[in-house]
Amino acid sequence: MRHLLWAALLVIASGCGEEGKKTGEPGKSASATSASGAASAKAPDGPFAAWDVPGRKRALQGAHLTPGDGLGSWVAWNVEGDKVTVWDGKAEKTYELQLTAPCELSLVTKSGGGSSSTTTHFTVKDGAILMGLGDAGSRKGPEAVACISNTIVTLDAKGTCLEWDESMFKPGNFESKPGTCAFAKDGDKEVFTAKVNGSDYKLLVEGDAIYSEQLKQTHSEKSADFAAAKTARDAKK
């Protein structure tokens, strides 16, 4: 997975100056062209600016009961600004929240001069954040953005699909290449299809939400507060 590679590279880069630091700060970058000629940009600017990443971060604030890192596991989250406190039923751990895309967030741990992160995909449905273990994205008319496996794809109004990969050496910087994705029909249902890393994916489209069947069935729920999220987590056992 991409986050495991980041963890190793960031630890190595921590002693090499600014290259090992997160660079994707909102409003502090612009689109550029890489030496290879591919389009590149820092998130959430460039390819994701139209998807209101700051607004999605605001929607994440508060307490959530959300799937953990394995099937059947649940954790309680409390999001306060860039701080996320996670209760797994045994202990609380604190992380730094970073949104790397309109459909992907990272929980970052910093220690020993380096950092590591885990990623979670999410969508927004009827104004609510839905997080889970499956793939997810959003639509806006003929446009779409989706986080599928370890790749982010965008579809513009003209039908152009691009794959966006985050640099392992400069987290927060993205480069694009032509991709394969589109809206399609599956019987009487609308779906979003994509080919990523040689595999075909078909995600459900419901309103402005795009998500896998797995994430539709098992996803996060907003809680009144952290205590309520903890209680709901313990009730899942």
Secondary structure as UniProt FT lines:
FT   HELIX           2..13
FT   TURN            14..15
FT   HELIX           17..20
FT   TURN            26..27
FT   STRAND          32..33
FT   TURN            35..36
FT   STRAND          39..42
FT   TURN            43..44
FT   HELIX           46..51
FT   HELIX           53..60
FT   STRAND          62..67
FT   TURN            71..72
FT   STRAND          74..80
FT   TURN            81..82
FT   STRAND          83..87
FT   STRAND          92..101
FT   TURN            102..103
FT   STRAND          104..111
FT   TURN            112..113
FT   STRAND          114..125
FT   TURN            126..127
FT   STRAND          128..132
FT   STRAND          136..140
FT   TURN            141..142
FT   STRAND          143..148
FT   TURN            149..150
FT   STRAND          151..155
FT   TURN            157..158
FT   STRAND          161..166
FT   TURN            171..172
FT   STRAND          173..178
FT   STRAND          180..186
FT   TURN            187..188
FT   STRAND          189..196
FT   TURN            197..198
FT   STRAND          199..206
FT   TURN            207..208
FT   STRAND          209..211
FT   HELIX           213..217
FT   STRAND          221..223
FT   HELIX           226..235
//
